[in-house]
Amino acid sequence: MPKYIIEREIPGAGQLTGNELQQISQKSSCVLQDMGPQIQWLESFITAEKVYCIYIAPNKAAIRTHAERGGFPANAIAEITTIIDPTTGE
């Protein structure tokens, strides 16, 4: 199944409180549960103005559906083609 990175433009994302992040996470998880096991959220990275999420999904349409149902932006969705890390150079 393809893996995607999603860029979500959320002004002030880096200032969200722990409680706000918990609520967002719960909403996302509820939508994912309703959509079934074909789409999975792996992790997210929060910067000052954006959130970058890693998902496994059958296609970009599933990610857009999740975003629409959850009320989340999905400003850019890109399929991850290769993953490298420091061990790649060994």
N, C-alpha and C positions, 0 to 999 in steps of 0.2 A: 504494500500500500504506500502511496506517495507521502512524503513529509513536506510540510509547507512552513514558511515563515510569514507571519502577518504583521504588517505595520499599522498600528492604530494611533492616529493623532488625537491625543487627549491633553488639551491645555492644562498645565498644572499637575500632570500625572505624578511627578516626583514629590508632590506635596500631599498626595492622598494619604489619609490616616490608615492605620491598621484595620480599623473597623470598616472603613470604606472599601479597602481592598478585600476584606473578608466578604462583604456584601456582593461585590462584583464577582468574586470567585464562586460564591454560592449560586448566583444567577446563571453564570456560565455553565456550571455543573448541572443545574436543573435542566437547562436547554439541551445540553449534551445527552443527558439521560433520556429525555423525550425523543431525541433523534436516533437513538440506538447506538450499538457498538462500532459502527463503521466510521465514526469520527471521534478522535481522542485528543484531548489537550495534554501536552507533555509538560510545558513550563512557559513562563513569561519573564521578560526582562523589562524593568521600568527605568526610564530615563526622565529627564526634567519635563519633557513635553510629549513623549511618546511611550507606547508599550509595544514590545515586540514579542509575539507569541509563536510557539512551535506547536504545530498540530500534525496529526496523522489523519488523513481523510482520503476518500476515493477521488475527489476532484475539488476544484476551486468553488464550484457551485455549492457544495455542502458547507464550505466555510462561509460563503456569503449568506446562506440560509441561517446558519448559527448566529452570525452577526446581526442579521435582521431581527430574528426572534428574540435575541438578548438585548437589542438596542445598543450594540457596540459598533463603533466605526471599524471598517476594514479598508483602510485607504490604499493599501497595496498588499497583494498576495503573490508570493513567488514560490514555485516548487524548488525544494532543495535537491540539487542533483548529485552533490558529493559532499561528504563531511571529512575535514582533515583536522588533525591536532598535532602536537609536538612529536608524537611517535611516527607520523607520516614521513618525517625526514630521516628516520633511522634506517 
